[in-house]
């Protein structure tokens, strides 16, 4: 087809006399020839592609992402589960600037932003807790997310993803107790939070009606205070925090800043956050500690990733998902060379240390961990973790269990 068009253009030029060939004529001939031989990549609407194949392959997707040059994320702190390392790799490899709106916000904040923010302020990709996932695909309404199936789709368990690709699990954690080293006695279980010696220093990571980590803290408190493991009744957890509030007067937010300042000295947090905060505090000369409860360990359902249907950078929204779900051992940002950066998109992508690998290294549990284990590519955690021998692991929770528990918490939390 292309050869035929070129022959026609040559014949057209020969048939014209030199005097009759104007500059305008030559421009038309050259332009039409260029269009004839240009690949159809410009016709790809990256806001509508649903997998790597429909995106034109990795080379085309990387090229389009580089052209966009930006990726909008939301409520994704650098010190959360290894995301900082992923940001550095992605920005260096693809020459893309990553912006993160409200890093310490809640899962509900992400949903609300998708609903109300102007196009330029919309996130390209979200990372939310399962307590708000149902809001992505409301019955009878247009989905907030766009369907996409990453290349490692088959490695994601069926119970951790939407069958049509509107959302998919990413990583999960276990609830731990994080505390300052001067706190005595050291906490060992949920009910220790009501110890009078802890007056005024117990906190929670946010509003449990909108923050997944805070929500799971109430669930952990409930199970540790005798509540049902299937979340049928979370009143024991609410009762525990009511007791704490009656002593404290208020619950201070548990985060790295408040732990370092001493504004809060103990509370529940994900193990991967506890590890990151402890390491960060050590640099400031503050000694934080963390431990799993001695009676049970709550392994929560995974956090959820999805592409925003209103994403302003559609190619990067999809390339980011491909990267976060890649399992490569690969190179860190510091290890990437100039020669690596000159490779084709697909060859460069294969050189990168993947997101699932990085989660595992940072004590988060990647959603594809079982598949990685079977392939023999699951790396060791960079952090030595000791599991209490007396603890029972609790992890069998469904989305419906979580939504039921959320309703219980919503109806009671404000009045505690």
N, C-alpha and C positions, 0 to 999 in steps of 0.2 A: 504493500500500500504506500509506504513512505517513498520507495524507489520510484514508483509510478508518478507520484506527485512531483518529485524532483525532476524527472524527465520532462514532464509537462511544463514546468517553470523554465527549463533550459530552452525548450522549443519556443516558448513564448518570447523569450529574450531574443533569440536568433531571428524570429520573424519580424521583429521591430527594427526599423532603421535607427541608426545611431542618433539621427536628428530628432526622431519622434520619442525617444526615451527621455522622459522628464524625470526629475528627482522624485516627484510624487509617485510616478509609476514604479520606480525601483523600490521605493519604500513599501509599496503595497505588495510587490513580488516577494521581497525579502521577509516581510512580516508574515505573509501567508505561509511561506515555506517554513519559517520558524515554528509557527503554530502546528504545522503538519507533523513536524518531527519531535515536538516537545512531548514528554511523557504525560500521562493523564493525572499526575499526582495533584495538580492544582484543583482537580475536580473533587478531591476527597473532602468531605465535610467532617472534620474531626469531632464535631459535636454530636455526630450521629453514629460513629463507628462503635461496634459492640464487641470487638475482639481485635487481636493483633493482625489477623489476616485482612479484615475489612479496613484496617488502618494503613494497608499497603505494605505491611511488614515492618520490622524494626528499623531498617535504614530510613524508610520514609517517615516513620513516626518520630525518630530522633531528629531528623532534619526539620520537621515541622515544629517540634518543641524548641529547638534552638532558635528558630525564626521568631517564635513568640517571645522567648527570652525571660519569661516570668512564670512563677507558680505561686498562687495564693493558698495558704493553709490557715487553719484556725484552731485555737485551743490545743496547740501541740508544742509543749515546752522542749527545749533542747535537752534538758536533763531527764526526760521521760523515756525510759525503756530503750535508750540508745538512739533516739531520733537525731540528736546533734551530729553524730557520726554520719548518719544518712544524709542530712542536709549538706554537710561538707562534701561528701562524695558526689551527690547529684549536682550541686552548683558547679563544682570543678569540672566534672565530666561533660556536662551539657551546656556550660556557660549560661546558666539560668539563675536568675535572682529569686530566692525564696523569701516571701513575706509571711509572717505569722501574726494573725489578729488575735489579741487577747489570749496569750499563751496559757494563763491560769484560769480560763473560763470553764464553764460547765458544758455538759453534753446538750442540755436544753438551750444554752446560748447559741450553740452551733445550729440547731434546728431553727431557732427564732431568726438568726441571721439569714439563713437560706430563704426564709419566708418574706423578710422585709427589707433587706439591704439592697441598695442600688447595684446595678450590674457590675460596676467597677470594684465594689467592695465585697462582692460575693466570693466565697471560697471555691477553689477548684475541686478540692477533695476534703472530705471530713473524716474524723476519727471520733466515734461516739460510743457511749456505753449502751448495752442492750436494753436498758430501761426506757430509751426513747426511740428505739429502732422502728417501732410500729408507725411512727409519725412520718417516716420516709415514704410509705405507700398507703396513704389513707384510703379506706374503701370509698369508691364512688368519686374520687377526686384525682387530679393529675399528680403523679409521683413527684416528690422533691428531688429524687436522684435519677440518674441516667443509667440504663443497663450496660454493663460491661463485664466480660469474663476474661480474667487475666490468663496468661499462658499456663500458669500452674493451677488452673481451676480445678482439675481433677484431684489435686493433692489436698484441697480444702474439704473437710468432712461435710457431708450433705446436710447435717443438722446445724451447720455453722454458716450457712449461706442461703440467700434467696435463689430459688431455682432459675429465675430469669436474669439474675445478675444485678439486681437493684441494690444489693448490699452483701457483704461477706465478712466473716470473722477474720481477725488479723493476728492478735496475740492476747494473752491473758496473764494474770498474776495471782499471787496468793496474798491474803491479808496478813500483815505483820503488825506488831506493836513497836513503834519507834519512840525513843525517849532519850532525854539528856542523861549523861552519866552520873550527874549529881542527885538524881531522883532516887530516894530510898523509901521503902524497899523497891528493888527493881520489879517491874510488872512481869507477870508470867501468864496471865489469862485475862479474859474480858472482864470478869467481875472485879478484878483489881482496880479498875478505873473508878470504882466507888469508894476506894480507900480514903478515909479522912485526911491521911497524910498528903494526898494529891490535891487538896483543896485549892482551887483557883488556877490549876495548871493543866487540866485535861481539855483536849480539843477534838475537833472533827474536821475533815478536809473540805467541808463545804456544806451546801444545802442538800440533804439526801433526797429531796423531791426533784432535783435537777442535775445533781452531780453523781456520776456513777460510782466513783471511789467512796464518796460519803454515804451513798445508798448502801453499798456493800459493807461499810463499817457498821451500819445499823443491823444489817443481816448477821454479821459476825458477832455483834453484841448479843443479838437475839439467840443465836445458836449456843453461844457461850453462857447464856443466862437461862438455859433450859428450854429454849424454843424449838419448834419443829424444824427439821432439816429440809423439809419440802416447802418451807415458807408459808404454810397454811395459816400460821399465826405468828406475826412478828412483834406482838405486844411485849414479850419479855425484853426485846431490844429497846423498844420505846421506853419501857419502864426503867431500864438501866440508865439511859441517857437523861430521863426525867430526874432520876436520883442525882446524877452528876450535875445537872443544871441547878437543882435545888441547893447544892453545896457550892458550886462555882458562881452561880448568878448568871453566867453566860458561857457559851462554848467558843473559845478562840479558834481561829482557823489553823489547822495543822498544815504547815508548809515549811520549806527550808528556811525562809527568812525568819519566821516566828520561832522556830526551834533554835536557831542560832542566837537570836536576841533574848531568848528565855521567856518570851511572851506566852509560849505554850511549852510544856515539857513532856507530854505523852499523848499518844492517840494512835488510832489505827491508820495504816497506809499500805499501799501495795509494797510487796517486798522489793520490786525493782526501783521504786521511788525511795524506799528506806535506804537502800544501798547507795543510790546516787546522792541523796541528801547527806548521808554519813560521810561519804568521800569529800563532798563539797565543804562540809562543815570543818573537816579536818584541816583543810587548807587555811581556814580562818582561825585555827587553833582551838576549835570547839569539839569536844568529844561527844558524839552521838552514838547510841547503840540501838540495835533492833533485834527482835526475836519473834519467832512464831509462837502463838499461844501453845501452852503445854498440853491442852486437852483436845484441841481440834485445829485443823488447818483448812481454811476456806479457799478452794481453788475455784475461782469464779468463771462464768462463761466469757468468751473472748470479747474484746472491744471490736467494734464494727467499722469498716471502711466503706466508703461509697463515693461515687463521682456526683458532683452537683449538676443537676439538669440545667442550671443557669451559669455554669462555669465560664469565666471570661477567657480562660486559656485552655481550650479543649484538648489540644495535643498534649500539653504538659499534664493535664488531669489524668490522662490515660497512661502516659509514660511513667508518671509517679506511681501509679498502681502497679504497673509491670515491675518497677524497681522494688517497691516495698515487698512484693510477693516473690521476688527472685531469691533463690537459695544458694547462689554462688559463694564459694569461699572467697575468691577474688581479692582485689586490692583496696586499701583504705585511700582516703583523699591524699594523704602524705606520700603514698607509694605510687600514685599515678604519675607517669612520665610524660614528657612532651610527645614522645613517639606514640604513646597510648592514645593521647588526645587527638591525634591525626588519623586514627583508624576509622573505618566505616562505623556507622551507628551500631550495627549488630555485633561487630567484633569488639568495639569499645564496651558495649553493655556486658558482654561475656567476661570482661576483665574486672568488673566491679564487684566488691563485696556486697552481697544482697541483703535486703532488709530482714528477711526471715533469719538469716545467719546472724545478723547484728542483734536482733531481739534475743536470740538464744544466748549470745555472749554476755548480754546484760541482764540475765536472770529473769527475763520475761519468757513466756512459753509461746513460741510461734505456732500459729494455727496449723501449719503444715509439718509440725514436728514429727508426727508418726511417719509420714511419707519420707521425710529426711532421714529418720532413723533407719527405715527399711532400705534406703539407698546408700546408707553408710556415710552420709555427709552432714550429720548433726554435730556441730562443734561443741566442745565443752564450754561451760560457763566460765567467764573470767573471774567470777566471784565464788569463793568457797562457802557453801551453804550447809549448815547442820540442821537436819530435821529432827525435832523431838521424837524420841522413840515411843513416847506415851500418847502422841497425838493421833487422832483419826482424821484422815483427809475427807473433806466434804466437798463434792463437786458436781453432783447430779442435780442441775437446775435447768429448767426449760424457760423459754421466753415468756410463756404464759404464767409460770410461777413468779417470775420477776415482776411482770405487769400487775399481778394480783397483789404482791407485797407492796409495790409502789403505791397502789391505791390506798392500802392500809396506812402507809406512812404519810401520804398527802393529807389524809383526813385527820391525822393526829399530831403531826410534827409541830405545826404553828402554835398549838395550844399547850405544848409541854411546859 
